[in-house]
Amino acid sequence: MKRALGIDIGGTTIKGGIVEVDGGARVAEGFVHFDKAVPAAEIWDRVAELVGRLEDEAGESFPRIGVGCAGLFDRATGEVLASANMPNLEGERLPDGVAAALGGNREVLLENDANVAAFGEQWFGAGVDVRDLVLVTLGTGVGGGVVLGDELFLGPRGNAGELGHVVVHPRPSGGPYDAPYAEELECACGSYGCGERLISATAAARRARAAGLTDDLVALCATARAADGPERALLHEIGRDLGSTLATMVTLFDVGNFAIGGGFGAALDLLLPGASEVLEERRYGTRPVSVVPAKLGGDAGWIGAARLTL
């Protein structure tokens, strides 16, 4: 049975595994830790170490290896143009570095970590039965990727699918913005009112504090599930802002399937009523939309990276 090997380089951990192409059974999986401050060459060596362990376990060598990594890349050369979590990788040609560390005649394929996570989730996760899927991850920020017709949608310059920077609440043209959650909506990207400032875990905690509620999101959600009250009302409003982001994707791409992941994605049951309201309000004749929890968790990245090799 054909197999594929993928690697996901995170901020301090490199995850990887080997998956069977037909059915998605996991043949081998593992991880190694690293210090993000080390030179790039040491990161390449850690990748090679993990690949060697996986191949030994599977009893097979792989001529093509997929790699997901956070950052922006020159897709023609594989050069890392920017990586907030791993600045030592900037200016390095990641595929060449990893291939050299592996030795032999190896081909290394590179893609953004959010995109490969979406690719993996659509392949063997929440989107296994559909050809189109948008993955939205709600964590410290908001990430994700778009799969249309079983293919990653990257855009002509490779930067499509920046879901966290879809503007939900534009800057008002005159006077102060009077929404109760409007403070600190200036986004690090230079825009204002992006989804990342409204629906991420970081944003949810800030909005809870502004409302006089606990910013412990686990406790906030537990209270909201137990009884109607301000906690549930806040999560309903955050859900409506999530719905605005999803509705924009529906309008642009006619996609009808969304998977919600990330740590704050565990609150989907509380966010979904508000999100569904907005999706229904903005349907404009489009088909009903499915919004479900992501299934692969932290493994989505390496599984999607493995899919790059096919």
Number of C-alpha atoms within 10 A of each C-alpha: 5 8 20 25 31 28 30 32 24 18 16 14 15 21 25 30 26 28 23 16 18 10 10 15 12 14 16 17 23 14 19 14 15 16 12 18 14 12 13 21 17 16 24 19 16 21 26 18 15 20 26 15 17 22 18 12 13 16 8 12 13 15 14 19 25 26 32 29 26 20 19 19 25 14 13 6 12 20 19 23 15 18 17 12 14 22 16 18 23 18 16 18 17 25 22 18 18 24 21 18 19 20 9 9 10 18 18 21 22 23 25 23 27 26 31 32 33 31 34 27 29 33 24 20 22 23 25 15 10 15 15 21 29 30 32 29 28 28 19 16 18 26 25 25 25 29 27 17 10 16 13 20 18 17 9 7 9 14 13 14 23 16 23 25 22 20 21 22 18 13 17 11 7 6 7 9 14 9 8 9 21 17 14 13 19 14 17 11 10 8 14 21 21 26 27 29 29 30 32 25 24 19 24 26 19 19 25 20 14 15 15 10 17 18 19 12 18 13 13 21 19 13 16 20 15 10 10 10 11 16 23 20 15 22 26 21 19 25 26 23 23 27 27 25 24 26 24 17 19 23 14 9 13 15 23 20 22 24 24 22 27 23 15 22 22 16 24 19 15 22 25 20 16 21 25 22 15 20 22 16 12 16 14 10 7 14 12 14 18 12 21 18 20 23 17 17 15 13 19 26 32 31 36 31 33 31 22 24 20 12
